[in-house]
Amino acid sequence: MERFLIVCGAGAAGCGARYLVSLWAAKRIGTGFPYGTLIVNIVGSFAIAFVLELATRIASFPPN
């Protein structure tokens, strides 16, 4: 149940970020392309890569 709540919380945070950044991008750049979604996806990808890189450096995983 704890993992479920973590996933729900992260999903809610991502959804809120996507909404707020989309509003900001629509005001600044325009609505011809979903720039807010693109920005959140790129930043999220870098954040996931950063967290996974930290996890591999901190934790030791078996080779198989």
Gaussian input, Z-matrix of N, CA and C with variables (Angstrom, degrees):
# hf/3-21g

backbone

0 1
 N
 C     1     B1
 C     2     B2     1     A1
 N     3     B3     2     A2     1     D1
 C     4     B4     3     A3     2     D2
 C     5     B5     4     A4     3     D3
 N     6     B6     5     A5     4     D4
 C     7     B7     6     A6     5     D5
 C     8     B8     7     A7     6     D6
 N     9     B9     8     A8     7     D7
 C    10    B10     9     A9     8     D8
 C    11    B11    10    A10     9     D9
 N    12    B12    11    A11    10    D10
 C    13    B13    12    A12    11    D11
 C    14    B14    13    A13    12    D12
 N    15    B15    14    A14    13    D13
 C    16    B16    15    A15    14    D14
 C    17    B17    16    A16    15    D15
 N    18    B18    17    A17    16    D16
 C    19    B19    18    A18    17    D17
 C    20    B20    19    A19    18    D18
 N    21    B21    20    A20    19    D19
 C    22    B22    21    A21    20    D20
 C    23    B23    22    A22    21    D21
 N    24    B24    23    A23    22    D22
 C    25    B25    24    A24    23    D23
 C    26    B26    25    A25    24    D24
 N    27    B27    26    A26    25    D25
 C    28    B28    27    A27    26    D26
 C    29    B29    28    A28    27    D27
 N    30    B30    29    A29    28    D28
 C    31    B31    30    A30    29    D29
 C    32    B32    31    A31    30    D30
 N    33    B33    32    A32    31    D31
 C    34    B34    33    A33    32    D32
 C    35    B35    34    A34    33    D33
 N    36    B36    35    A35    34    D34
 C    37    B37    36    A36    35    D35
 C    38    B38    37    A37    36    D36
 N    39    B39    38    A38    37    D37
 C    40    B40    39    A39    38    D38
 C    41    B41    40    A40    39    D39
 N    42    B42    41    A41    40    D40
 C    43    B43    42    A42    41    D41
 C    44    B44    43    A43    42    D42
 N    45    B45    44    A44    43    D43
 C    46    B46    45    A45    44    D44
 C    47    B47    46    A46    45    D45
 N    48    B48    47    A47    46    D46
 C    49    B49    48    A48    47    D47
 C    50    B50    49    A49    48    D48
 N    51    B51    50    A50    49    D49
 C    52    B52    51    A51    50    D50
 C    53    B53    52    A52    51    D51
 N    54    B54    53    A53    52    D52
 C    55    B55    54    A54    53    D53
 C    56    B56    55    A55    54    D54
 N    57    B57    56    A56    55    D55
 C    58    B58    57    A57    56    D56
 C    59    B59    58    A58    57    D57
 N    60    B60    59    A59    58    D58
 C    61    B61    60    A60    59    D59
 C    62    B62    61    A61    60    D60
 N    63    B63    62    A62    61    D61
 C    64    B64    63    A63    62    D62
 C    65    B65    64    A64    63    D63
 N    66    B66    65    A65    64    D64
 C    67    B67    66    A66    65    D65
 C    68    B68    67    A67    66    D66
 N    69    B69    68    A68    67    D67
 C    70    B70    69    A69    68    D68
 C    71    B71    70    A70    69    D69
 N    72    B72    71    A71    70    D70
 C    73    B73    72    A72    71    D71
 C    74    B74    73    A73    72    D72
 N    75    B75    74    A74    73    D73
 C    76    B76    75    A75    74    D74
 C    77    B77    76    A76    75    D75
 N    78    B78    77    A77    76    D76
 C    79    B79    78    A78    77    D77
 C    80    B80    79    A79    78    D78
 N    81    B81    80    A80    79    D79
 C    82    B82    81    A81    80    D80
 C    83    B83    82    A82    81    D81
 N    84    B84    83    A83    82    D82
 C    85    B85    84    A84    83    D83
 C    86    B86    85    A85    84    D84
 N    87    B87    86    A86    85    D85
 C    88    B88    87    A87    86    D86
 C    89    B89    88    A88    87    D87
 N    90    B90    89    A89    88    D88
 C    91    B91    90    A90    89    D89
 C    92    B92    91    A91    90    D90
 N    93    B93    92    A92    91    D91
 C    94    B94    93    A93    92    D92
 C    95    B95    94    A94    93    D93
 N    96    B96    95    A95    94    D94
 C    97    B97    96    A96    95    D95
 C    98    B98    97    A97    96    D96
 N    99    B99    98    A98    97    D97
 C   100   B100    99    A99    98    D98
 C   101   B101   100   A100    99    D99
 N   102   B102   101   A101   100   D100
 C   103   B103   102   A102   101   D101
 C   104   B104   103   A103   102   D102
 N   105   B105   104   A104   103   D103
 C   106   B106   105   A105   104   D104
 C   107   B107   106   A106   105   D105
 N   108   B108   107   A107   106   D106
 C   109   B109   108   A108   107   D107
 C   110   B110   109   A109   108   D108
 N   111   B111   110   A110   109   D109
 C   112   B112   111   A111   110   D110
 C   113   B113   112   A112   111   D111
 N   114   B114   113   A113   112   D112
 C   115   B115   114   A114   113   D113
 C   116   B116   115   A115   114   D114
 N   117   B117   116   A116   115   D115
 C   118   B118   117   A117   116   D116
 C   119   B119   118   A118   117   D117
 N   120   B120   119   A119   118   D118
 C   121   B121   120   A120   119   D119
 C   122   B122   121   A121   120   D120
 N   123   B123   122   A122   121   D121
 C   124   B124   123   A123   122   D122
 C   125   B125   124   A124   123   D123
 N   126   B126   125   A125   124   D124
 C   127   B127   126   A126   125   D125
 C   128   B128   127   A127   126   D126
 N   129   B129   128   A128   127   D127
 C   130   B130   129   A129   128   D128
 C   131   B131   130   A130   129   D129
 N   132   B132   131   A131   130   D130
 C   133   B133   132   A132   131   D131
 C   134   B134   133   A133   132   D132
 N   135   B135   134   A134   133   D133
 C   136   B136   135   A135   134   D134
 C   137   B137   136   A136   135   D135
 N   138   B138   137   A137   136   D136
 C   139   B139   138   A138   137   D137
 C   140   B140   139   A139   138   D138
 N   141   B141   140   A140   139   D139
 C   142   B142   141   A141   140   D140
 C   143   B143   142   A142   141   D141
 N   144   B144   143   A143   142   D142
 C   145   B145   144   A144   143   D143
 C   146   B146   145   A145   144   D144
 N   147   B147   146   A146   145   D145
 C   148   B148   147   A147   146   D146
 C   149   B149   148   A148   147   D147
 N   150   B150   149   A149   148   D148
 C   151   B151   150   A150   149   D149
 C   152   B152   151   A151   150   D150
 N   153   B153   152   A152   151   D151
 C   154   B154   153   A153   152   D152
 C   155   B155   154   A154   153   D153
 N   156   B156   155   A155   154   D154
 C   157   B157   156   A156   155   D155
 C   158   B158   157   A157   156   D156
 N   159   B159   158   A158   157   D157
 C   160   B160   159   A159   158   D158
 C   161   B161   160   A160   159   D159
 N   162   B162   161   A161   160   D160
 C   163   B163   162   A162   161   D161
 C   164   B164   163   A163   162   D162
 N   165   B165   164   A164   163   D163
 C   166   B166   165   A165   164   D164
 C   167   B167   166   A166   165   D165
 N   168   B168   167   A167   166   D166
 C   169   B169   168   A168   167   D167
 C   170   B170   169   A169   168   D168
 N   171   B171   170   A170   169   D169
 C   172   B172   171   A171   170   D170
 C   173   B173   172   A172   171   D171
 N   174   B174   173   A173   172   D172
 C   175   B175   174   A174   173   D173
 C   176   B176   175   A175   174   D174
 N   177   B177   176   A176   175   D175
 C   178   B178   177   A177   176   D176
 C   179   B179   178   A178   177   D177
 N   180   B180   179   A179   178   D178
 C   181   B181   180   A180   179   D179
 C   182   B182   181   A181   180   D180
 N   183   B183   182   A182   181   D181
 C   184   B184   183   A183   182   D182
 C   185   B185   184   A184   183   D183
 N   186   B186   185   A185   184   D184
 C   187   B187   186   A186   185   D185
 C   188   B188   187   A187   186   D186
 N   189   B189   188   A188   187   D187
 C   190   B190   189   A189   188   D188
 C   191   B191   190   A190   189   D189

   B1=1.4504
   B2=1.5275
   B3=1.3365
   B4=1.4614
   B5=1.5282
   B6=1.3237
   B7=1.4702
   B8=1.5214
   B9=1.3251
   B10=1.4559
   B11=1.5238
   B12=1.3190
   B13=1.4629
   B14=1.5230
   B15=1.3192
   B16=1.4675
   B17=1.5222
   B18=1.3320
   B19=1.4675
   B20=1.5239
   B21=1.3208
   B22=1.4681
   B23=1.5268
   B24=1.3185
   B25=1.4670
   B26=1.5133
   B27=1.3300
   B28=1.4659
   B29=1.5225
   B30=1.3194
   B31=1.4632
   B32=1.5202
   B33=1.3153
   B34=1.4620
   B35=1.5235
   B36=1.3264
   B37=1.4653
   B38=1.5237
   B39=1.3201
   B40=1.4639
   B41=1.5155
   B42=1.3088
   B43=1.4657
   B44=1.5294
   B45=1.3162
   B46=1.4651
   B47=1.5169
   B48=1.3361
   B49=1.4686
   B50=1.5199
   B51=1.3235
   B52=1.4649
   B53=1.5292
   B54=1.3239
   B55=1.4575
   B56=1.5304
   B57=1.3355
   B58=1.4642
   B59=1.5270
   B60=1.3212
   B61=1.4645
   B62=1.5264
   B63=1.3266
   B64=1.4667
   B65=1.5224
   B66=1.3236
   B67=1.4695
   B68=1.5234
   B69=1.3253
   B70=1.4631
   B71=1.5260
   B72=1.3284
   B73=1.4652
   B74=1.5250
   B75=1.3150
   B76=1.4646
   B77=1.5255
   B78=1.3321
   B79=1.4661
   B80=1.5266
   B81=1.3256
   B82=1.4683
   B83=1.5233
   B84=1.3299
   B85=1.4633
   B86=1.5213
   B87=1.3206
   B88=1.4547
   B89=1.5173
   B90=1.3211
   B91=1.4583
   B92=1.5233
   B93=1.3054
   B94=1.4584
   B95=1.5169
   B96=1.3179
   B97=1.4637
   B98=1.5267
   B99=1.3265
   B100=1.4750
   B101=1.5328
   B102=1.3228
   B103=1.4654
   B104=1.5262
   B105=1.3155
   B106=1.4600
   B107=1.5173
   B108=1.3169
   B109=1.4598
   B110=1.5171
   B111=1.3148
   B112=1.4640
   B113=1.5296
   B114=1.3223
   B115=1.4655
   B116=1.5268
   B117=1.3381
   B118=1.4656
   B119=1.5219
   B120=1.3209
   B121=1.4644
   B122=1.5267
   B123=1.3161
   B124=1.4668
   B125=1.5290
   B126=1.3260
   B127=1.4657
   B128=1.5299
   B129=1.3215
   B130=1.4577
   B131=1.5125
   B132=1.3219
   B133=1.4654
   B134=1.5205
   B135=1.3229
   B136=1.4615
   B137=1.5261
   B138=1.3220
   B139=1.4638
   B140=1.5285
   B141=1.3287
   B142=1.4636
   B143=1.5207
   B144=1.3234
   B145=1.4681
   B146=1.5241
   B147=1.3213
   B148=1.4623
   B149=1.5260
   B150=1.3278
   B151=1.4626
   B152=1.5262
   B153=1.3230
   B154=1.4639
   B155=1.5226
   B156=1.3163
   B157=1.4644
   B158=1.5286
   B159=1.3199
   B160=1.4670
   B161=1.5231
   B162=1.3175
   B163=1.4630
   B164=1.5187
   B165=1.3239
   B166=1.4645
   B167=1.5220
   B168=1.3026
   B169=1.4697
   B170=1.5276
   B171=1.3156
   B172=1.4626
   B173=1.5316
   B174=1.3199
   B175=1.4641
   B176=1.5222
   B177=1.3029
   B178=1.4631
   B179=1.5254
   B180=1.3070
   B181=1.4497
   B182=1.5212
   B183=1.3279
   B184=1.4634
   B185=1.5286
   B186=1.3192
   B187=1.4630
   B188=1.5228
   B189=1.3138
   B190=1.4640
   B191=1.4701
   A1=110.97
   A2=115.88
   A3=119.65
   A4=110.90
   A5=116.72
   A6=119.97
   A7=110.94
   A8=116.10
   A9=120.97
   A10=110.67
   A11=116.60
   A12=120.54
   A13=111.77
   A14=117.02
   A15=120.23
   A16=110.23
   A17=116.28
   A18=120.27
   A19=110.39
   A20=117.23
   A21=120.38
   A22=111.48
   A23=116.69
   A24=120.36
   A25=112.16
   A26=116.40
   A27=119.76
   A28=110.76
   A29=116.75
   A30=120.21
   A31=111.93
   A32=116.20
   A33=120.08
   A34=111.04
   A35=116.89
   A36=120.18
   A37=110.57
   A38=116.97
   A39=120.67
   A40=112.30
   A41=116.13
   A42=120.51
   A43=110.64
   A44=116.55
   A45=120.18
   A46=112.14
   A47=116.34
   A48=120.16
   A49=110.74
   A50=116.50
   A51=120.38
   A52=110.43
   A53=116.92
   A54=120.96
   A55=111.25
   A56=116.74
   A57=119.93
   A58=112.07
   A59=117.12
   A60=120.05
   A61=110.09
   A62=117.49
   A63=120.33
   A64=111.27
   A65=116.67
   A66=119.57
   A67=110.77
   A68=116.19
   A69=120.89
   A70=110.68
   A71=116.90
   A72=120.71
   A73=111.32
   A74=117.61
   A75=120.33
   A76=110.73
   A77=117.18
   A78=120.42
   A79=111.66
   A80=116.72
   A81=121.43
   A82=113.40
   A83=116.77
   A84=120.33
   A85=112.37
   A86=116.55
   A87=120.28
   A88=110.88
   A89=115.33
   A90=120.12
   A91=113.25
   A92=118.60
   A93=121.02
   A94=113.81
   A95=117.41
   A96=122.99
   A97=107.30
   A98=119.74
   A99=120.71
   A100=112.49
   A101=116.00
   A102=121.14
   A103=112.33
   A104=117.49
   A105=120.02
   A106=111.92
   A107=116.52
   A108=120.93
   A109=110.60
   A110=117.14
   A111=121.23
   A112=110.85
   A113=116.79
   A114=121.23
   A115=110.61
   A116=117.31
   A117=120.67
   A118=110.78
   A119=118.02
   A120=120.48
   A121=111.54
   A122=117.21
   A123=120.16
   A124=110.55
   A125=116.97
   A126=120.35
   A127=110.55
   A128=117.21
   A129=120.88
   A130=112.57
   A131=116.98
   A132=120.75
   A133=111.08
   A134=116.39
   A135=119.60
   A136=111.34
   A137=117.74
   A138=120.98
   A139=111.06
   A140=117.07
   A141=120.40
   A142=110.38
   A143=117.06
   A144=120.45
   A145=110.78
   A146=117.53
   A147=121.76
   A148=111.12
   A149=116.60
   A150=120.89
   A151=110.71
   A152=117.55
   A153=120.10
   A154=111.73
   A155=117.25
   A156=120.13
   A157=110.43
   A158=116.99
   A159=120.07
   A160=111.23
   A161=116.42
   A162=120.16
   A163=111.31
   A164=117.60
   A165=119.46
   A166=111.76
   A167=117.35
   A168=119.79
   A169=111.44
   A170=117.31
   A171=121.41
   A172=111.24
   A173=116.72
   A174=120.96
   A175=110.00
   A176=115.30
   A177=118.83
   A178=108.19
   A179=115.69
   A180=121.97
   A181=109.29
   A182=117.78
   A183=119.30
   A184=110.52
   A185=118.30
   A186=120.60
   A187=114.86
   A188=119.19
   A189=119.60
   A190=107.62
   D1=-32.96
   D2=-179.45
   D3=-64.08
   D4=-43.23
   D5=179.04
   D6=-62.99
   D7=-39.05
   D8=178.14
   D9=-58.76
   D10=-44.95
   D11=-179.92
   D12=-67.48
   D13=-35.47
   D14=176.94
   D15=-64.74
   D16=-44.65
   D17=179.23
   D18=-64.01
   D19=-41.59
   D20=178.45
   D21=-63.76
   D22=-41.74
   D23=178.81
   D24=-64.93
   D25=-43.12
   D26=178.53
   D27=-65.93
   D28=-39.14
   D29=177.88
   D30=-64.14
   D31=-40.90
   D32=178.32
   D33=-65.87
   D34=-40.14
   D35=178.02
   D36=-64.23
   D37=-42.74
   D38=178.49
   D39=-64.68
   D40=-40.41
   D41=179.04
   D42=-65.00
   D43=-43.98
   D44=178.00
   D45=-63.75
   D46=-41.66
   D47=178.12
   D48=-63.30
   D49=-43.53
   D50=179.91
   D51=-61.01
   D52=-42.17
   D53=-179.71
   D54=-64.48
   D55=-48.60
   D56=-177.91
   D57=-66.04
   D58=-41.93
   D59=179.39
   D60=-68.24
   D61=-35.48
   D62=177.27
   D63=-63.83
   D64=-41.01
   D65=176.56
   D66=-63.12
   D67=-44.91
   D68=179.54
   D69=-61.64
   D70=-47.14
   D71=-177.89
   D72=-65.82
   D73=-36.19
   D74=178.94
   D75=-64.04
   D76=-37.71
   D77=178.18
   D78=-71.24
   D79=-41.48
   D80=-174.24
   D81=-82.65
   D82=-41.40
   D83=-170.82
   D84=-107.60
   D85=-36.11
   D86=-177.30
   D87=123.45
   D88=174.79
   D89=-174.96
   D90=-109.58
   D91=13.15
   D92=-178.86
   D93=-70.29
   D94=-21.52
   D95=-179.41
   D96=-146.20
   D97=143.97
   D98=-178.82
   D99=-74.98
   D100=71.00
   D101=-177.48
   D102=-63.77
   D103=-34.58
   D104=178.89
   D105=-60.32
   D106=-44.02
   D107=177.33
   D108=-63.41
   D109=-42.21
   D110=178.90
   D111=-61.75
   D112=-45.39
   D113=-179.40
   D114=-62.29
   D115=-46.89
   D116=-179.26
   D117=-64.46
   D118=-39.41
   D119=179.32
   D120=-64.95
   D121=-41.83
   D122=179.99
   D123=-66.94
   D124=-47.27
   D125=179.38
   D126=-63.45
   D127=-40.82
   D128=178.27
   D129=-63.72
   D130=-38.09
   D131=177.75
   D132=-63.38
   D133=-43.72
   D134=177.08
   D135=-65.12
   D136=-38.20
   D137=179.02
   D138=-64.80
   D139=-43.07
   D140=178.05
   D141=-63.72
   D142=-43.91
   D143=178.93
   D144=-61.72
   D145=-40.40
   D146=179.04
   D147=-63.42
   D148=-46.57
   D149=-179.59
   D150=-64.28
   D151=-42.68
   D152=179.14
   D153=-66.13
   D154=-38.07
   D155=177.10
   D156=-64.16
   D157=-42.81
   D158=176.19
   D159=-61.74
   D160=-41.78
   D161=-179.12
   D162=-63.37
   D163=-38.82
   D164=-179.97
   D165=-72.15
   D166=-27.14
   D167=178.02
   D168=-79.85
   D169=-33.85
   D170=-177.03
   D171=-83.11
   D172=-48.89
   D173=-176.84
   D174=-91.03
   D175=151.85
   D176=175.53
   D177=-105.77
   D178=124.27
   D179=-179.37
   D180=-106.65
   D181=142.40
   D182=176.66
   D183=-66.44
   D184=151.92
   D185=-175.06
   D186=-65.93
   D187=-20.08
   D188=-179.42
   D189=-92.02

